[in-house]
Structures are given as C-alpha cells and as structure tokens.
Amino acid sequence: MDWGDLRFVLEVARSGSALAASRTLGVNQTTVIRRIGQIECDLAQRLFDRQRSGYRPTEAGQRVVESAERIEAEVLALARRIEAEQRTLKGVVRVTASESLANQLLTPAAARFQERHSGIAIQIVSEDRRLDIARGEADIAVRAGSRPEGAGIVARRMPDANWTLYCSRAYAERFGHPRRREEIARHTIIGMEGHMASLPPPLWLEAAAPGVIPRLRSNSLTNMVANLRAGLGIGMLPVFIGDDEPELMRCIPRVPELDSELWLVVREDAKDAAHVRAAVEFLAEHIRAERPRLTGEP
C-alpha cells in the first residue's frame, strides 16, 4: 500500500460516496470504485459497507482511515515546511576569504549561486586579515591551515590544497631551477611574512635551505605571484594558483607533506538560517568539485 491508495480510502470515508471522492481526487467515479475494490483485495479486508446512503467504513476500514489521517497530516506539514523555507530563502550572506581564495574559488561560483538562489545576495569580503566569524564580522569563511578553533563557529573540512615550489620560466632559463629539495639552497628564495609565514609550506621551504636568508618576503599570495613572475626567485604557491599562471612553472615533483587543510567555517548562531544554510551547502559542493585543481592532480 502506498500514499496514493490511502488517499482513496480517506476521501471515500470523508465524503461517504465514490462520486464525491472522485471530484476531490480529480478522477472519475469508476476509478474510485475500482481502486477501493483493489485495495480491499490486496489487504484481504473489507474496508467499507456499501449502503444505499453511501459508503460506511468497517472496523478495519476505520483503522486504515485513522492511519491515513496521520500520514496526511505529516505530508501536509512537510509541504508547508518546504514552502516556508522556499519563501525565506532570501537575505544577505557575508562570505570572507583571503584574496586568493576569494578570486579563485568564491567569485567564479557566485554567478551560479545567484542563478540557483536569486533571492540571496552574496557579499564576498576578500581580505587577508581574518574576520571574526563568531562576533558576526561574516557569516561564512573559507580558511586555509589547521582546523579553526574557538567558540561560536562550526568548521567543515574541505579537500586539501597542495602547495609546491614555483619559479618563472624566464628565471629557469637564466638560472635553472631546483628539481629536488637538496638543490633549493642554491637558489634565490622568496619567503612569506605575517600570518602566511606560519603556514607549513613556507616553513618547509625555509627548512629546506637552512641558513639561506630570503632575498625578499611577501605577505600575500597575490604579491608572491607578482614577485615570481618578475623572476625574483623561487617561492611557494598553492597549485590552484600557480598552475593558472602561464609564466610560472613547477620546480619539483608533488610533495604530499605540503598539503594544506582547507576549512569551510560558519557562524554557529547563523548556521540554521535557511539562506545561510543554502550558501554553505552550495559552497561545500562547489569546493569539492574543485578537488583536482586544489590537489594539482588529474
């Protein structure tokens, strides 16, 4: 038995006739009579007494009607919840990420998100300073590095982003390029500064060339790209940034230990709002689809 069968039983019991039930259900009277007969046959139970005054539920029929009423109430409640959620899928969602993550991951997804949820406005704040999600400076953040800690936030692990060593093609033609870790110390190094310097990939690079002082340091990946393009040395980049730069090339084979964690963070007191939840689920789906670019693997 399915919900379609129960609707026939319920409407006949309510109206007391096959004709009235047929009008409610949008079918002809013959269909109602045939379906009720088939349901009784399937259940091996007589559900209605056919009287001159109409259909009257038997004891078994009344039990089926009571069950059908409970199921109907659940179905209608579900429909109301879905309708209410669709009506409330509007508002503003503030999303923050570093400039590179915003440019490479968030901005390309914004147009598709607006097509799916035209009532929700996405504000992308691309800033290397980490906004305080718990205090409401943003609703959602995409963060690289170790798992974000602290009260008032919920973090979801995304695919890791691999880093590797890059230089410009012009630099490689002029000075060659390191092909393995042991050769790094022979080259001019561009280091990182600020909170970027504490990420594992820049730390790995400096550990690979002990005693070598970086010629210059960069506090943003955008600036690091500019320095590398200018042929000023070798430096670390996430592969989803470096591989998109035709003037740059990878120096060494992929190093698994240079994988950097990526996290999708949402403000705890906003995570159940329909418009915020829609944005979180969309971004999670989008970032997972970008796994090949993030890892640098086919």
N, C-alpha and C positions, 0 to 999 in steps of 0.2 A: 504494500500500500504506500502511496506517496501523497504529498500535499494536494495534488490535483484531485485524487479520489476523495480525500476528506472534505474538500470544498463542496463537492456534490452532496455528500451526506449532510453537511452543515446547512446548506441553503435549502434543501428539501425539508429538513427538520424545522428551520425557522419559518419558512413560508407555508408549510403544510401542503404544498402541491408541487407537482413536477412542472406545471406550466409557469407558476410564479418563479420557481427556481431557475427555469430556463431563461427568463428575462434578465434576472440578476447576473447569471453566468454568461450571457451572450451566446447561447446555443439554442437549438430547437428542443421542443418537449420530448421528442422521440429519443434524442441523445441522452437526456437526463434519465429517462426510464431505463434505457439500455445500460447506462453506466451504473445505476443503482443495482440493477439486476446482476451485473458482472461483479460488482464489489461484494454483494451478498454471496455469490457463488464462490469467489476467491476466499472469503472468510468462513464459508460454510456456516453462516449465521444469518437469520432473518433480521434485518435492521428496522424494517417498517411494517406496520399493519396497514394494508390498503383498505381504506374505508370509503364509503360514499362521500363523506365530508372531507376526505383528503388523506394524507399520509400521517400516521402517528408512530413515533419511534417506539420500538420494543425496548425491553430492558437492556438487551445487548446494544441496540441502536443508541440508547441514551448514553451508554458508557463511551461509545465512539464519538458521539456529539460533544461530550464534555472534554474529551482529549483534543478534538478538533478545535474547540474554542480556545483551549490553552495554546495550541500551536499557532492559531490565527493571531492571538494576542502577541506572541513572540515575533511573528513575521511582520506584523504592523509596527511594532516597536522598533524593529531593526530598520524598516523602511524610513521611519521618522528620524531615527538617529543619523542615517546616511544622508537624508535630505537636509537635516540641520547642519551636518558637517559641511556639506557642499555649500550651503548658504554662508557659512562662516569662514570659508577658505578665501579670506581677503584680509589685507592688512600689510604691514611693513615688517620685513625681516632684515636685520642688520648682520652682515657676514664679514668677518675680518680674517685676513691672512697676510703674510709677508707679500711684498710687491711681486716677487717672482711666482709664488703660488697663486696669487690672485690673477696675474696675467696669463699664466699657463693653464690653470685648472678651472678657476671660477668664472672668469669673463667669458670663455668660449661656451660655458654651459648656460649662461644667463638667458640667452635668446630662447633656447629650447625650454627652459623652465617657464618663461613668460608665456610661451605657446600653450603649455600644459596648464598653467595656473595664472590666467590673465588678471585675476583679482589680487594677486600678491605682488607687492613691489619689493624688489631685492636691492638693498643698498650694500655695495661692496666697498669696504674700507681697506685699502691696501697700505699697510703700514708695518714697518719692521719692528716698531715698538709694540709689545704685546698688550693689547687692550685687556682690561679686567672683565672677563665674562661674568663672573659671579656677581660683580657690582653693577651689571647692566650696561657696560660700555658697548656690548654687542650681544646678539643672541646666539650666534654660531661662530666658531673659529675653526680654521684648518691649521694645524700646528705640526711642525717637524721637530723631531727629537724624542726624548723619553716621555713616558706617559705623564700627561699633565696631572698635577696633584692639587688638592685643596678642596674646601667645602663649596657647595653651591654649583658644581659642574658635573656633567656626565660625559665621559670620553669613550669614543668608539674607535677601535683600531682599524686602520685602512691599510692597503698594500704598502709595503716599504718602498722608499725611494732610494735607488742606488746612486752613489757618487763615484766619480773616478777622476783621474788626472787628465787635464787638457792643456793644450798649447795651440797657438795659431799655426796654420800651415806655413806661413812666412817664417815664423820662429824656427820651425822644424827644418826648413830648407837651409836656414843660416847656421843654426847651432846643433841640429839634430834634436832628438827627443829621447827621454828615458824609456826603455822598453820593459824595465823591471825595477823593483823597489831599490835595489842596490845602486842604481845609476842616478837616482834623484838628486843626491847631494852634489853632483857635478853641474847642476843647472840653477838658473836664477829662479827663486821661489817667490810667489805672491801669496802672502798669508792672509788670514782673516782677523778681524778686530771686533770688539764689542761682544754681544751675546753669540754671534756667529762663530767666534773663536773657540767656544766651548763645545761645539758640535764634534762628534767623533771623526768625521773626515778631515777637517783642518788639523785636528790634533794628530791624526795618523800621518799626515804629510810632514809636519814638523818633527815627529818622532823618526821618520824615515831619513831625515837629514840632520842628525844631531850636530849642534854647533854652527849650523848654517843660519845666518840671520836673513830673514826675508827682506828683499830689496824694498818692498812696499807692502802695505796691508790694505785690505778693503773691508768696509763694514756692511756691504750689501752685495747680493749676487748680481744685481744689475751692473754695479761698478766693476765687479770681478770680470764679467763678460767683456766690458769695455777695455779693461787692462789686458786681458788675454788677446783680444782682437788686435790691440796695438802692438803685440809682440813683446810685451814687457817681461814675460817669464812664463812659468808653468803654475797652474793652480787648480784647486778642486772645484768641481761643479756637480750638481745633480745631473744625471744623464738626460732627464727630460728637458733640461735647459741646454746643456752642451751639445747634444745631438741635433738640436734645431738650428744651430749656428753653422752655416756652411763654411765659414772661415776658420772654424776650430776643428780639432781632431783629438781623438782619444790617444793617450800616450801608452797606457799599459792595459793588459787584459783585465777583465772584470774581477774585482776583489770582493767576495761575499761579506767580509767584515766591514765593508764601507756602506752597507745598507743602513739607511736612516729610517727610524719609525715615523709614521705619518698618522696623525690623530684627528678625528672629527669631534669637536667639543661643542656641547650645547649647554646653555644656562638651565639649571635644574628646574627652576620655577617657571620656565617658559616651554619646556620640552613637550608638554601635553597640549599646548595650544595647537589647534588644527593647522594654522598656516605655518607655524614653526616646524611642526612635525612633517608637513609636506615638503618643506625645504630640506630638512635633514635627510629624509629618505631619498629625495631626488639627488642630493649631493653625494650621498653614500653610493648610490647606484652609478653615478657618473664617474666618481673617482675609481671605483672598482673596474669599470670598463677601460680606464686609462692604465691599467696594470702593466701592459707591455711597454708603454712609454716610460713609466716610472721605474721599472726594473732595467730597462735598456736591453731586454731580451726579445726575440721574435715572439 
